[in-house]
Amino acid sequence: MLGYKFAASITSIGIVHGKAAYAREQKKSAYHSSSGWEPTASMSDNSTEIRFIAHVKTTPDGSWVEHALDDHLRCVGDIAAGFAQAFGASDWAKAAGYWHDLGKYRAKFQTYIRNASGYEREDAHIEGTGRVDHSTAGAIHAMKQLGVRGPILAYLIAGHHAGLPDWNSADGGGGALATRLEQHELLEEAILANPPHELLSCELPKSSIPGGIDGFALWVRMLFSALVDADFLDTEAFMNEARQGLRGTFSNLEELKPLFDAFMAAKQMAAKGPIDVVRANVLAQCRIAGKEPPGVFTLTVPTGGGKTLSSMAFALEHALTYKKRRIIYVIPFTSIIEQTADVFRDIFGDAVIEHHSNTDESINENHKSRLACENWDAPIIVTTSVQFFESLFAARPSRCRKLHNIVESIVVLDEAQLIPAELRIPILETMDLLATFYGVTFVLSTATQPVLIGQKPSKQVTAMSNVRDIIKKPAGLFAQLERVCYNLPADTETPTAWQTIADELVSHPRALCIVNSRKDCLDLHALMPKDTICLSALMCGQHRSEVIASIKARLKLDGPLRVISTQLVEAGVDIDFPVVYRALAGLDSIAQAGGRCNREGKLASGLVKVFVPPKSAPLGMLRKAAQATKSVLASGIPATLPPEVFKQYFQIYFADINPQKADEIQTLLAVDKKTLGCAFRSAAEAFRLIDDDVQRAVYVRYGKSEEWLNILASKGPERWLLRKLQRYSVSISVRDFDRILADGSIYPTYHGSYFAIASSALYGQNGLILSSDKLLSPDNLFI
């Protein structure tokens, strides 16, 4: 452990265990000599205490209001303790809250916040370039108070603005926690201000780590979440009382369940066909299983079997039986999020929060962007796999803030086969910790259930324990819902030209063709009749939703209908075509595409034709999945794709995954038992489902986005506003982003943090227009 020493000039005036007693004259003298800031003229030796400020806000008349520092520390400690109570760590969270801003007692900080003007003064409490370090002092105080356990709180306190740090950094930089803890003068300067004794000497924490040393990294991130959310909320209560007053207004799950029961009763009354009988059976089994003890469940149901609503039935039963706090739906693609969130909003109204990954944090932080971050304080959350999994391994405050609200929740992983294969082992091991020690119940919902045994270089590792099936006889269910026949290629190496595919599609009055990339989608669409619909993630969410709604409406009418789409439609989008073409991909993707064919069973059998496209699947996981499919097809499989073939497929697929990335993350998060050293920041940077260096999100000008973009430009980010704008963003390659930024096609709408296209002419019927084919999004931006 680092040594902890005070300068002789400080120890000589009687600091003992972080406590001090100074005469008011000594206090004034210390500040006068160290900073040039003097007490106000109205102060007298016997009547007025020096006011220490945590935050400042400007009123409409130009005056400014102060937020007392000691009040802020007490409130953050108490709020954080309340959050951490859910996982038995209130004592740690309270101490972290009491000490997190001790550095604001430094004369340099008080001088800065008083002398800054306007916008700068309101942002003075956020650390950054040119601002005063106020987080390191509390981290050093934690080391003194707690000894070998000090790093636990030091990580939280030192990182509550910049993010959880590494203990040591590879380059030996000043951001490493061990290096920062050597700056003893920062605490010494804070102690000169004589912070309240009750804050400095609060009761020391004693509770243990859930899961022992193997659970250390997750536990620290949970504590960090409790601290930063408490800090955000108390700051929000001061800076924006109107916003703070809107919190806590949601209905609870007990109030929402009757709404769901009424909706399902009406739905079942209208049910008529044999598929509806199967769905009713699935629903009944989910409701029964909801009474079972918490843990990890699988929900293996064929596409079209009603997984979404049945899993909600399980979640509500389980939540009320075991007093769970919220239900979180984790979905791989934004296209499905929009559909699922809309279904749930029809039932539950505003109790549903839709949270995407591209609007939760800004590049240039300020007090408005901090207050706009999401903390998942609603009863029902619908979010992306990127948002959920990256948050579990995150270091940034805005990403970690929500973690404590996952505790005692039910998490439904929709299309669970899409858990990122390269990161599968650390993900499943973290899920196991959450289920075992944090009261989280997981539901892995899919038609193609992945194998829950992971491959490591030296041994097989069971990554999940106590996994139970909700559906007791899934094979029989698949036989009942057998609605399509798969036309699989005998030769998986010889490609078929796009023109040939186009000619075949035209021969069918109604057909859906799903391809592997945006460029493939545009190339094939260009060969089709003019009334053919193109659907890809070059469209913003609002546009996609409208197009999908139009497709559903046209499917109810007579007349030709042909759609060319990327795979955004194949997992959960409720459309029903008699014929579906699918470019060769992972066997699970092919099965999901089959779920868009004869979905309602109106035909004796639908046709799913799998073809080898002119260009191979994109490099990386998509190509590995396609190769695994080729291996399975070579061994010969039934044309109905029964559930047992997926076990063979996933074993081949996972065996081909390089474990290097997962091993790197596990190594970074391994804890040195002597120092409690851990590389939080490096692990977060390594754990990325979508590399920020590869893509960027831009807002497009479509529909109501003009109105929201004008508000963003004039007033800055607000949580409600970013939720509105979620539906008007498109992710593009960094290469394209840099090009169109340079030529003025996009511009920053607010302090360089959020970007929008400059003209509606850059957005057309098929989505965002990128003028050069070679500059289209790279292959790995496939949806």
Phi, psi and omega in degrees: 000149179294146174291160182226108185230144173255149175297153183301325182294335180273313183296333182292343180255017162093042173275124179230117179053041176080006180254147178211154175225115182242147168289152181301329180294321178294321181298313181295321181295319181298315181291322181297316184284330187271335188224345186085354177275127181246150173304152182295159183298334182285349183284143174233162183301331189246356190243330191232128174274152174294135179269123176258129191253134173266316182216162177223141172228152181262136179272165181304331181275005176095351177280171180230150185245139184259144173254114185297133185295314182296324176297317180298314182297317179297314183296316180297318178299317182290319180294314180298320178298321178296319179295316185285347178301329182296337177236026169070031183229033182301323183295320178292317183293323180295315178297320178299318178294319180296329187255354192296328182245030178302329181296345177285349173284349178297140179301326181297321179290315180299323177295315183297312185291332178280324186272341177293164183230146172053235184303319182296323181294319180293335179260007185297332184282355180261123182290148179171190182302126176083359180254172188268133176294116178236008181258336184289325184301315180294326177295319178294321178298321178298321178297319180293317185287325191250353178062233185296340178271357183303321182303334181304308179281332180298319176304311185296311187289313180297333185259007190289351170249308187275344181111160180303127182271169165281152174294310173237151177249148183298328182265004179070021184288166183288351180281346179295142183298317181303323179289316181297327182289354176276352184272065187300333182298335180293320175287322180302317180295323179292320182295331178303334182279356179057062176302157182305136182303321183295334178280312182295325188242041177295164181301131183285140183290150183226346186296155187264170183276123175298123180086004178067205185297331178292338179261007187300308187298316179295318180299316179298319178294325176296315177298319178300318178300314180299319181293308187291326177293319177298319179295314177303312187291318180291324175295318178298319181300328178276312188286329187212081184298326181295318180293316182298327181291345179277348183284157176071021183258006182281153169290152177270172185297327179296324178284333183278333185300316178301328177296318179293316181299320179294318179298314183291325178298316179294322180295318181289331177296326183273352183291141184226326190270173180296329178295326179296328177294317178297316180298323178295324177295316178299315179301315182296318179295324179293320179293321178294315182294335179300340179276348182289156182300154181301157179159217181243128182236150169251142174237096185257103185223136178300156176303137183088002182271006176083035183298320188298306182288325179292322177293328175293323177298314176303311185299316181292318177300315183293319181297315182287328180289321187243017174056046175283153191269328181201168180241127182241120176261123181249121191230137188290325186239144179296331179298322179283326178303314183300316180294313182296315179299321179296318178300313182292324178293327176300329181270313192251355179067222187284002177287354182258128175249129178256115186236110178267171186272345190262010179226016187267349180208147182257166180280311179258109188280140171212178188295329179290317181293326177297317183289342180276351182293151185265144178236010175057051181265015179261163181286332180230122181245134172241119187217174182269160172299321178301311182298314185291306186289319178295327177295324181297336182243015188281166174237336183287141181304318184294328178279321183283340190308325187277348193301319183295340177276358171279335182300140180055042177239175173246124182247117177261115177268096180286142185052058187297342178294345182267011169306127188305120188296320182296332185248016190297317184295308178298327178295309183293325178293323176291320176300321179296319176298317180297319181289324185279321190242347185239012174069023181268128172260128180253141172237116178265103189254124180189162171274341184234080188294125179286159177284132184266027172246128184256149181264126171243166184303324189249344186199163171277137182236125173280109187273344179229145180241156174055049179272129182238145180270131174285315178270119190284328180228073184296330181299318178296325179295318179296321179296321180293327184258023179286109188234352184225160172240132182266124174268098187263143184288133176287329179247110183266007182252339183265117183283160175251133182294151179300322181297323178295317178297317180300316180297319179295318181297321181296334180288347177256126179301326180227122182203148174242133176237126182248126183241179192263349181209164179297319181294318176302320181299313180291321181296314180290320180300325181295340181266357186264163174305157188297332182275005178289138181268136175252136184220116178205175181280009165286348173269146174287165184302319181297317180296314179301317180300318180294319179293316179297320177297321178295320178299314180299319180294318182290331178295338179277349182251169175280163176116158182291149178204116178233136184229132172250126187218155164281180187287008178297341181268349195270350181243089171098349180285125191274077174232157190221106179246149177287334182226132176230128172260140179224123173296142183307130183206196175300147182299328177294322177295321179297317178296322178294321176299322177299336177289350175265004184247128179048042187301321182267004176068029182282340178255160175299321177197138174269168181244126172243112180258123178261129181231157177270115185285164180301331180240137181298160175303149181305150179303155178101214186298323181297319180289322177299320179296318179296321179295320177297323177296318178301319180296319180292317180297326181295333180276351179084118181223155179297149182287357178262357181050066178294159188300333184292338180290338182286333174298314177298316180300310183293326177297318178293316183297309183294328180295338182267000183277128177289123183279004188301316183294316178296318180296322179299315181294317180295325177293317180297326183268359174293140189257130171286117187292339180279315185257349191061028178291137182206143184261072184298312185292317180296322178295319179296321179291328180284331183270090178225123175284323175232120185288124178298339179283351184257327184220158176221152179261138175230149176271139181255165179260098184210133177058232184278002184297331178304315181298313183291323180293325177296321177293319178299317181294325185269326187244347181087179186287130170237150184302314181297325183290316179295328175296319178297316185285344176309322186281000182236028180248151176226135177268132179229166180294151176300325178300312177294318181303310182297322182294311184281341171290319181294324181269007175085009181286336172232160182208156178284131182271338184204109174049037176070013188257329184232134187243144180225152175289148188281336187218144176293344178293343179274003181229123185233199184299327181260012176106205182297132183264119175247118198293328185252130180304320183289347179258011173297159181309143182294167188303326185284352170267074198272341187265000000 
